[in-house]
Amino acid sequence: MVNGSLEEWLHPAGTNGEINERQRSLTFCQRLNIAIDVAVALEYLHHHCETPIVHCDLKPSNVLLDDDMIGHVGDFGLAKFLPITSQTSSGNQSSSLGIKGTIGYTPPANAEYSMGHNVWIQGDVYSYGILLLEMFTGKKPTDNVFQGTLTLHNFVKAAVPEQLVEIVDPVLVQEMVQAEISTSNHRNEDNARLRMKTEECLISILEIGLACSAELPGERLDISDVVAQMCQIRKKHTVQR
C-alpha cells in the first residue's frame, strides 16, 4: 500500500541507517486509530467469518497503511481456518499443529498447549498485545535490551503507571510537550488537563496490551472486549480535546 507498513513508520531508517524524520511522525491519534483498525480486523476474522480464521503472524510489518493511514492486516501465509469441530477438540489434537509465527510476537509455547482451539485465537490476541505495547513504547520485543526474563511485557508492566513517561515512545512525549508549549500562554489549565487525560489514555492502552499478552491464554482478553475498550479510549480522548 502507498504508505507502506506500520513497521516502516515505527522503526524507519534511511539508506545508511539514518532515521527518516518525515516518516517518524505517527501521532498518538494515528497510533490509536491504527491499533483499533487491527483489533477490528482480528475481531472479524475470529468472530464474524463463516469459518473463524486465525492470522498466526501478526506483527508491524504485516499491518499495511493506505492513503488515509487506515491499518489493514496483511500476509495470511500462516493463517488457518478454524473448523467449528475444532472448538470441541482436545488440547492434544490442536497442539499437534504446533505454534507458528515470528519470534517476539508468539506466546510462550508451554502455556498454550492445553487450550484446544483457543490456542489459535488467544495466540492472535497475544500477538496483538505485543504489537500494542510496541506501538506506544517504540520498542521491539526483540530489542537487545530484552534478555533472559526481561521481556517487553515485563518492562511495561514494571513501569505502568508511575513511570509512564520513561517508557512511552519519546515521539509521543514530545508531542504532548509541544501541545503544551504551543498554547501555554492562553490555556495553561486546559493544556495541563489535556496532557493528564492523554497520559490516562496511554496507561489504559498499555494495560490492554499487558492483558492481551498475559502468559496464560485464559487470562487474555477476548478481541471483542479489546475493540470495545479501545473505542472507549478514543472517545474519551476525542471528547477532551
C-alpha positions in Angstrom: 0.0 0.0 0.0 1.0 3.6 -0.6 2.1 4.3 3.0 3.9 1.0 3.5 3.8 -0.9 6.7 3.4 0.0 10.3 7.0 -1.3 10.8 8.4 1.3 8.5 6.6 4.1 10.5 7.5 2.8 13.9 11.2 2.0 13.1 12.2 4.0 10.0 15.7 4.0 8.7 17.4 5.7 5.8 19.8 4.0 3.4 22.7 4.5 5.8 20.7 3.6 8.9 19.7 7.2 9.5 16.3 8.0 10.9 13.8 9.3 8.4 12.2 12.1 10.3 9.5 12.7 7.7 8.2 9.2 8.3 8.8 9.1 12.0 5.7 11.1 12.7 2.9 8.9 13.8 0.9 10.9 16.3 -0.9 9.5 19.3 -4.3 9.6 17.5 -2.9 7.9 14.4 -1.5 5.1 16.5 -4.7 4.7 18.4 -6.7 4.6 15.2 -4.4 2.0 13.6 -4.5 -0.1 16.7 -8.3 -0.1 16.6 -8.2 -0.9 12.9 -6.1 -4.0 13.6 -8.3 -5.1 16.6 -11.5 -4.7 14.4 -9.8 -6.8 11.7 -9.0 -9.6 14.2 -12.5 -9.5 15.6 -13.9 -10.0 12.1 -11.5 -12.9 11.5 -12.2 -14.6 14.8 -15.9 -14.0 15.3 -17.6 -12.8 12.1 -16.4 -15.1 9.3 -18.4 -18.2 8.5 -15.4 -20.2 9.4 -13.2 -18.5 12.0 -9.7 -17.5 10.8 -6.6 -17.1 12.9 -3.8 -15.0 11.4 -0.9 -16.6 13.3 1.7 -14.0 12.4 0.5 -10.5 13.5 3.4 -8.0 13.6 4.0 -4.4 12.5 5.4 -5.5 9.1 2.1 -7.2 8.4 0.0 -4.1 9.1 -0.3 -2.1 5.9 -1.3 1.6 5.8 -3.4 3.0 3.0 -3.7 6.6 1.7 -5.8 7.6 4.8 -3.5 5.9 7.2 -6.1 3.2 7.9 -4.5 -0.1 9.0 -5.1 -3.3 7.1 -3.9 -6.7 8.3 -1.9 -8.5 5.5 0.2 -11.5 4.8 -2.0 -14.5 5.5 0.7 -17.0 4.7 0.4 -18.7 8.1 -3.3 -18.1 8.6 -5.5 -21.1 9.4 -9.2 -21.8 9.1 -10.6 -23.0 12.4 -13.2 -25.6 11.7 -16.2 -25.5 14.1 -15.5 -29.1 15.1 -12.1 -28.0 16.5 -13.8 -25.8 19.1 -14.6 -29.0 21.0 -11.3 -30.8 20.1 -9.0 -31.8 22.8 -5.8 -29.9 23.6 -3.7 -32.7 22.2 -5.4 -32.6 18.8 -4.9 -28.9 18.4 -1.5 -28.7 19.9 -0.2 -31.2 17.4 -0.4 -28.5 14.8 2.3 -26.6 16.6 2.7 -22.9 17.3 3.9 -20.8 14.3 4.7 -17.1 13.9 7.5 -14.6 14.4 9.9 -14.6 17.4 8.8 -12.0 19.9 5.2 -12.0 18.8 4.3 -15.6 19.5 3.1 -16.6 23.0 5.1 -18.9 25.3 4.5 -22.4 23.8 4.4 -24.2 27.1 1.4 -22.1 28.2 -0.6 -22.8 25.0 -0.8 -26.5 24.5 -3.7 -27.4 26.8 -6.1 -24.9 25.4 -7.7 -26.7 22.4 -8.8 -24.4 19.6 -8.2 -21.4 21.8 -4.5 -21.8 21.3 -5.0 -20.1 17.9 -7.5 -17.4 18.9 -5.6 -16.5 22.0 -2.3 -16.6 20.2 -3.5 -13.9 17.9 -4.6 -11.9 20.9 -1.1 -12.3 22.4 0.5 -11.0 19.2 -1.9 -8.0 19.3 -0.9 -7.2 22.8 2.8 -7.2 21.9 2.0 -5.1 18.9 0.1 -2.6 21.0 3.0 -2.3 23.5 5.4 -1.8 20.7 3.3 0.9 19.0 3.2 3.1 22.1 6.7 2.4 23.6 8.6 2.4 20.3 10.4 -0.7 21.4 10.6 -4.0 19.6 10.1 -7.2 21.6 13.4 -8.4 20.0 15.5 -5.4 21.0 18.8 -6.3 22.6 17.7 -4.9 25.9 15.2 -7.7 26.3 17.3 -10.7 27.5 16.5 -13.5 29.9 13.4 -12.8 31.9 13.2 -9.2 30.8 10.6 -9.0 28.1 8.7 -6.1 26.6 5.7 -7.2 28.6 7.6 -7.3 31.9 9.3 -4.0 31.0 6.0 -2.2 30.6 4.3 -4.0 33.5 7.1 -2.8 35.9 6.7 0.8 34.8 3.0 1.4 34.5 1.6 3.7 35.7 4.2 5.5 37.9 7.0 5.6 35.3 4.8 6.0 32.2 6.8 8.9 30.6 10.0 6.9 30.9 8.8 4.0 28.8 6.5 5.8 26.3 7.9 6.4 22.8 9.8 9.7 23.0 8.0 10.9 19.9 4.7 10.8 21.9 6.2 12.5 24.9 7.5 15.3 22.6 4.0 15.6 21.1 2.5 16.2 24.5 5.2 18.7 25.4 4.7 20.6 22.1 1.0 20.7 22.6 1.5 22.4 26.0 4.1 24.9 24.7 2.1 25.9 21.6 -0.8 27.4 23.6 0.8 27.7 27.0 0.1 31.4 27.2 -3.6 31.0 26.6 -4.9 28.0 28.3 -2.5 26.7 30.9 -5.1 24.8 32.9 -6.7 23.3 29.8 -3.3 22.1 28.5 -2.4 20.5 31.8 -5.7 18.8 31.8 -5.3 17.6 28.2 -1.9 16.1 29.0 -3.2 14.4 32.1 -6.1 12.9 30.1 -3.7 11.8 27.3 -1.5 10.1 29.9 -4.6 8.4 31.3 -5.4 7.1 27.8 -1.8 5.9 27.4 -2.0 4.0 30.7 -5.3 2.4 29.6 -3.9 1.4 26.2 -0.7 -0.2 27.8 -2.8 -2.0 30.3 -4.9 -3.5 27.5 -1.6 -4.5 25.8 -0.5 -6.2 29.0 -3.8 -8.0 29.4 -3.6 -9.3 25.9 -0.1 -10.5 26.2 -0.5 -12.3 29.6 1.4 -15.5 29.7 -1.6 -17.7 30.3 -4.1 -17.8 27.4 -7.1 -17.9 29.8 -6.0 -14.6 31.3 -6.0 -12.7 28.0 -8.9 -10.5 26.8 -11.3 -11.5 24.1 -10.6 -9.4 21.0 -14.2 -8.1 21.0 -13.6 -6.7 24.5 -10.4 -5.1 23.2 -12.3 -3.4 20.4 -14.9 -2.0 22.8 -12.3 -0.8 25.3 -10.1 0.8 22.6 -13.0 2.6 21.1 -14.0 3.9 24.5 -10.4 5.3 25.0 -10.6 7.0 21.6 -14.0 8.5 22.5 -12.6 9.8 25.8 -9.6 11.3 24.1 -11.7 12.9 21.4 -14.1 14.5 23.9 -11.3 16.0 25.9 -9.7 17.9 23.0 
